[in-house]
Amino acid sequence: MLRASRPDRAARAVLRLVNMAQRAASADGMSLRRQREVWRIVALAMGRRPPVLRVIERTIDGPGGPIALRVFVPTRAQSRRPAFLWCHGGGFIVGGLDTGDSICRHVALAADCITIAVRYRLAPEHDLRACREDFLAALEWVAGNGAEFGIDTTRLAIGGDSAGGNISAAVAQEALRRGGPALRLQVLAYPATDLVKEFPSLVENAHGYFLTLDTIEQIKRQLGNRIEVGDDPWLSPSHSRDLRGLPPALIVSAGFDPIRDDGLDYGERLRAAGVPVELLHYAGQFHGFLNFDAVIDASRDALQRIGDALAAAFRDDAAVDRTVEIADVPAAQPSALTGTVSEVLSTTRFTWIALERYADTFLGLLAPRTTRATRHMLRPLFAPARLVRHTVARRIDRLAAHQTHPRP
């Protein structure tokens, strides 16, 4: 099922407020600097950011200057761990270490691996080749120097979301062409692998689902002539003539995503070339949902499945080639009153959580030490409210998963 009859319940609650905010403040009237800061705040507020043992900030030399890395060490270990490098999304123009922070923390814990977020050079200040040059340089640096972080450099994987999925797919191809570093898995979350072709989902999901056609057109205007040669496989990985021998792929797709069909098409191309693909298709979700794990259960589900797939790849388990579709549990047709009450509860819950998390995020950025102390003191007072929210969530947030390829 390419797209559910409507977005999942939690997704609907998020989209209601997102659409209100987008109508109130058009991105066209917002400076690029402001766009970057807004997405950073949204990602920090809407991601749960679970605690890990240690977070290390490191800068390495890159082809165009310093490259910032953020290394997440999940727990103590007696032996070297595998590593997963994450390439953030943001249309090549926004995003950074903070926007991938929650995702990296979850994956590090779920896969029991060291996860590394990479800050690459953004467009339009830099050419679109710069971002993939930086990510490739970071991968090669980790392959050669990762032991200082306790990394087993024979067990590496890469991944990214949206634009980061594009970059990760291109770097996986280039690493193969160069004869290394060898990768156990490539994780591509709603990737943009073709910067030229327009797929049917672009029209089907043009408006109202977080990433809109207007936003895509605005990104293209900001990129200017940066994508004039978008049919180059280094920029559009799906244009590669030979995909054989690439590492197995885990692809995450969303039904209400304008670039949904791009990722699905690339998955089919990989399978046709003999590359195992595990496709996780969330028919009721929207582009970017992984960054909303504080309020969307499907995001938490996807992050856990990504971690499980990485753990299996690092164990040398046989690569999986299947499609799993995940969406809200089908419910009996509710009465009009029951349906309305359910929608109100879901929206109220999201608004409640969002206000709390945005307030906490802003305070944390302004006064981190004071905020940590205040948060610790107030935790007992907020416990009853959180219990009510969790009880509501258990009643309204339920996912069903079933395999559709190959037929079980």
Disulfide bonds with the S-S distance in Angstrom:
none
